[in-house]
Amino acid sequence: MGTSKVIKRYARALFNLARETDHLETVQRDLHGIQSLLAETPLFANFMEYPLIPTEQRIRILRELFGKKIHQITFNFLLLLEEKRRLGLLSSIADFFENLYYQLKGILKVQITVAASFPDAQIASIRDKLKSLLNKNIEPVIAENPAFIGGFKVKVADMIYDTSLSTQLETFRQKLISA
């Protein structure tokens, strides 16, 4: 069985369990927190992916880290992944779980790349415009790219709307060359 099938199967199983027990929001929040920890702490990410740590030691560490801090469903899921030696897939499982959650809630995750930090009012304006155009709740994910010089780029699924100054200058340069 392919890895992506395994990831989807685990994510769907956790999603269905959390939904059936009315703990979907809590489990989503737990997974989001763990995802942040994985992204911000390379040592923790290495711990989750390194297969040679004995199971008893890994479970003890997981209990110390998460025992009382996450919901029992989420913690039991971590233990199941450890038992099956699949903790290294947690990040991908959490990503797919989040996709299922957003799909259920009618939320669309949108990547907004800006040259430098945008004022919150401008981000809210972009979010509101996208909400009215796409008829979905928008979850903006902001990234900075100083190469843009100015402007922004919005990526919604496969569609890209690019108003960055660097792209406009490149388009202008191409028109000059071909003229």
KAPESUL-V648919 format. One record per pair of residues at least 24 apart in sequence whose C-alpha atoms are under 6 Angstrom apart, sorted by the first residue. I is the first residue (numbers start at 1). J is the second residue. If there is no record, write none. Layout:
I|J, I|J
//
This chain:
7|93, 11|93, 11|97, 27|74, 30|70, 31|94, 48|87, 48|88, 49|88, 106|136, 107|136, 107|137, 107|138, 108|138, 108|139, 109|139, 109|140, 110|140, 110|141, 110|155, 110|156, 111|140, 111|141, 111|154, 111|155, 112|141, 112|142, 112|153, 112|154, 113|142, 113|143, 113|144, 113|152, 113|153, 114|144, 114|145, 114|152, 115|144, 115|145, 115|146, 115|148, 115|149, 115|150, 116|144
//
